[in-house]
Amino acid sequence: MLHAALYGDEDQAVILTYAWDRLLIDPLPGPRRPADFTGLERLTPDVWSVPAQARPIEPAGSTLPRLAAELPATFALLDPHQGAAGLTRQLKSLVDHVQPTSIDLLDVGGDILAHGDEPTLKSPLADALTLAACCQLSQPVRLLVAGPGLDGELPPEAVTSTQGSVVRMLTAEDTAAISGVLEWHPSEATGLLAATARGVRGTCEIRDAGLPVLLTDESPAVHEVDLDDALSRNRLARAIMSTADLDEAEAYSREVCGYSEIDYERNKALWLNERQPTNLDPSTIRQHLDQFETEVRARGVTHTTIRRITEALGLKGGQRDELRQLLIASRPEQYEAPLWRIADEA
């Protein structure tokens, strides 16, 4: 979405990203590595691309092959299992191969700017690893933060106080590039960014913890942030600059932040595996949805995500799409794509 807005549809992007879809899509905790896929194509000795025909090896799951099928970009796999040092090698290898005219590091929400001790911070490791690697490139990297506070991990004011100029204010027209993807992809941060670009305003509750996120006129903004300033703020990124494996980076996360997000995923995966699947009976779902909406409405919530409803109703990630179809079929007026509007009390 951002690439199309900044560079146009004709420019061909190479998007280097993690296969780290969290437990809603992938029942295995942590990020996936190349060995977890079939059908990858080698771009360089250190980097593999994820084409449309690639498939995760069960039980692993990944949205990357479908993204590659539906979007006009080359998707390449970031593998953090060799720590920040390994990510730096991958970046350098890909930059030498592609010879790009520009390199952008994008974070939606702005938690890449966290110090590491913020009580609302939930997932600092993935951002810190990427930031640490990008800061070790010899080529200039532009750090862009889209949608301040939209991931629910830092309040918008904590993010905007460190941001520079607005590079782009996303509009409804900009979301057209990914409108089809938003119908199925579970990314809440991207969904909220697109929704605010389309004019949705209010308070949205996200994730399993029900984090409240304000949707304001500033939410569709894309800011440029000085990369060195971000590194000076991010204590975890500085600590893991020379790490050679993911376990080592995790240990630093526990030391600096007091936890590892992969530990959280490990514990949650064990809990989910012990639960019995809930039957998607339409009348039961409507009853539970009414109860959920009553509770969140009392908290001043105006919108939520299908992911949040899926987890709040005790459903498994694999039932998300079926639930979405059921909800839209029964109450289409509440679907403000890709968000779900909480019904008025009346």
Secondary structure, DSSP 8 states (H G I E B T S, - for coil): -HHHHHH-TTS--EEEEE---HHHH-SSSS---GGGEES-EESSSS-EE--TT-EE-TT---SHHHHHHHSSSEEEEE-GGGHHHHHHHHHHHHHHHH--S--EEEEESSGGG--S--TT---HHHHHHHHHHHTT-SS--EEEEESTTTTSSS-HHHHHTT---EEEE--GGGGGGGHHHHTT---HHHHHHHHHHTT--EEEEETTTTEEEEE-TTTTEEEEE-HHHHHHH-HHHHHTTT--SHHHHHHHHHHHHSS-HHHHHHHHHHHHHHS------HHHHHHHHHHHHHHHHHTT--EE-HHHHHHHTT--GGGHHHHHHHHHHH-GGGEETTEEE-----
